[in-house]
Amino acid sequence: MPDRALRPRSGSSAKALLLTILGEFVLPHGEAAWTGTLVGSLGALGVEEGNARQAVARLADQHLVRSERDGRRVRWHLTTEGRHLLTTGTERIYRFGAGKDEWDRHWLVVLCSVPEEQRARRHQLRSRLGFAGFGFLSPAVALSPHLDREDTANDILKDLDLLPGAVVLRAEAGELVPAEELLRRAWDLDGLHDEYRAFLDAFERRTPRSDDARFAALVELVHRWRRFPFVDPEIPDRLLPARWPGRRAKAVFDEKHRAWAPGANQFFEALEDGAR
């Protein structure tokens, strides 16, 4: 793939990429960056300056970053909310796929019916449980093959004030619906298989040859990978089909991240130096 095979990015795409940049580079580099650094970073990904500035403004409106003026320049700092969001997300992204493959055939099941008039809370429940690796058999029934995520489920239910109408169970599949069928009902395995294959096609043979290209490639890599914790429950190997591409995708992610990170960080630091 050519190093510059990037199409112009829209505003919504720019904001999502900026979140990836903040988590990958700004969070570990003092939690702040100049406007010029953020605009230049997005520019390396094909984002026009107007869309880049709009992306920064949108994150400020969401209270994820705050501005500090220094003469004619502006420095953007992560807020407490932004730092928490990025720290949690970063830990989940890099921990994903690296756990031990041990499973005792038990499922963690969350039963929680949210009334129709609380549609926003229902969406929050589905989104947060999904990020924690839960799939849904129905709008009111979520499950995970990981019993150690019970505290996470309890915290989500508590945060959303849903404890009075919720039940969390540890269960084992009976003969009527085997574990493999539960897996297919709760998750789109065919779609997940295709997403992993697309990830491998995009990055396995990608070889950026300059620091700016390594920066762009690394942001794209992390940006694409960050979706998998939402759609893959880290399925135990004994439940997976043969030749599952997720294993290879994790190896490629780790390998490419190690290879591209030094040059990508040099590029980012050069942008910061130039914006001072």
N, C-alpha and C positions, 0 to 999 in steps of 0.2 A: 504494500500500500504506500503511495507517495506520502511524504511527510506533511504536505500541505493539502491533502485530500479532505478539506473541511469546507462545508457550505456555510453561508451567512446564517447567524443564529437569530431567532426571534426573541422578543422580550422575555417571554416565559421560560424559554430554553436558557437564555442568558442568566436569569435568576437562579435556576437550578444548577448551572455550571458554577456560578459564583459561590453557592453554598459548598460545593465540592472543593473549590479553591480555598475557601476560608477554613474548612476542616483539615485540608491536607497541608496548607502552607502557613496561613495566618495564625491559626491556633497554636502551633508549635514555635512560631517565630515572634513571640512577644505579644500575641493577640491583638495586633494593630497593623495597619498598612495605610499608605498614602493613596489618595484617589488615583494618582497616576499609575501606581502599582496595580491596582485593581482593574483599571481600564486597560492597561498594557497586558495584563494577564488574560483578560477576556479577548483582547485583540489577537493574541496568539492562537486563539481557538475560533477565529473567524467572526467574532462579535464586533459590530460597528460601534463606534464611540457613543453614539446616542443611546443605543440599546444597553451598553455597558453602564452608563451613568443612571439610566432608568432602573437597571437591576439593583444597583447600590441603593437608590432611593426607596425601592420597594422593600428591601430588607430593613432599612431604617424605619419605614412605616410600620413594619412588623416588630419593631423594638429588638431586633437581633444585633444591630450595630448602632453606634452613636458617633456623632461627628465632634471633632475638636479642631478649631481653626488655629492655624499658625501662619500669621500674615495672610498671604493670598492662597496658601495651600490648606488642604483639609486632610486630617488624619482620622481614619475610621477605627474605632475600638469595638471589640466584641462586648456586648452587654452580658450581664449575669445570665439572662435567658438564652442569649446566643451561645455563650460558652457551654452551658448545660446541654443544649440541643446538639452542638457539634461534638462535645466530649462523649456523650451517650452514643451518638451515631457512629463516631469513629471507632469506639470500642467494639460496637456490634459488627461493623464492617470487617475489621481485621481479625476478630475472634471467630467470625463465621467460617464454618468449614474446617476448623482446626480441632474440634472436640473429639473425645474418645467415642468410638462406635460401640457402645454397650447398650443393650436394650433387653428388658426383662418381660417384654410382651404386654406391658401395661400402658394405658393411655391416661393422660390427664384431660378430664372433660369439664368444660365450663358450660353450665346451663344458666342462661340469663335472657329473659324476654323483656325487651324494651318497648313500651307503648308507642303506637304510631305517632302520637303528638310530640314525642321526644326523638324525632328523626335525627337531629344533629348529634344527640348523645349516642344513638345507635351507630351512626357512622364513626364516631370517635372510638367506640368499643371495638368495632370491626377493624379499624385501622391500627389501633394500638395492640390488640391481640395478634393481628396479622404480622406486625413488625416483630413481635415476640416469638413468632414461629408457629402460631396456631392456624389451623384450617377450619372451615365451617361446613358442617353437615347440613345445617339450616341456619336461618338468621339468628336463632336462639341457642344453637348448639355448636360450640367450638371444641376442638381437641388438639392435642399435641402428643407426640411420642416421648416427650421429655418430662418426667415427673418433677425434676428439679426446677421447673419453671412455675411451680405453684405459687411461690411468693410473688413472682412477677404478676401472675393473673390476679391474685388477691389485691395487690397494690393498685392495679388498673381499675378493678371493680370499686375499690375504696375511693380512688381519686374522682371517679365519675359518679359517686354516690349511688351505686347500684347494688351494694351488699344486701339490702333487705330482700331483694327479689332474685338473688343468685345462689347457685349451688355449685361447688367444685368437687369433683369426684375423681378417684383413681379406679380405673376400670380395665377389664380384659375383654377382648372380643369373644363372642360366643360362636357357635357353629353356623348360625344363620348368615352372618356377614363376617367373613374372615378379615384379618388385619389388612391384607393386600387390597381388598375391596373398599374398606374404610379409607385407606390412603387415596384411592382413585376418586372416591366420592368427595373427599374434602379438599383435594388439590388437583390441579390440571397438570398431570404428569407429562402428557404429550407436549403441551405448551412449554412446560419447564425444560423438557429435553431439547426442544427447538431453540429456546433462549440460550442455553448453554452452548449449543452448536454454533449459534450466531456469534456468541462471545469469542469462542475459539477461532472462528473464521476471521474475526476482526483483529485479533491481537496475537495469535500464536506465531505468525510469521512477520509481524511488524517490527521494523528495525530503523528507528529514527537515528539520524546521523549528526544532529546538532543539538545544542542545549535547548534552544527554543522548541525544536521538534520533539525532544524528549519531554519537555514540560507539557506540551499539548497532548502527547501520547499518554503521559501519566494521568493527567486530569481526565481524559477520555476513559482510561482504564478503570480508575476509581469510580468515575461517574456511572459507568455501565455496571460495575460490580456491586455498587451500593443497592441496586434493585433486588439482588438475590435474597438478602435476608427477609424481604417482604413476601417472597413467593415460594421460598424453599424452606421447609421446616427442619432442615438438616436430617433428612430421612435416614434411619439406620440402614446399614449396608444389606442386612438380611431381607429388607423389604424392597430393595431397589432392583430394577431389571438389570440384566447382564449388560456390560459395556456402557454403563451410565456415564455421560460426558461431564457431569458435575465434578468428579474427582480430578479429571484432567484440567478442567477450567480453574479449579482452585490452585493447582500446581503452576499453571501458566500465570495466574494473577500474582502469586508470590514471586515467581521468577522474574517477571517483567518489572514488578515494582522495585525489586532490589536493583535491577540493572539500570532503570531509568531515573531513580530518585536522586542520585548525586548530581547529574547534569540538570535535572529539573529544578532542584533547589538552588543551584548556581544561577540559573536564569532568573528565578524569582528574586534572589538577593540582589542581582544586578539591577532589576527593575526598581527595587527599594532604594538602592544607592543613587540611581538616576533621578528618583523623584524627590530626594531630600532637598 
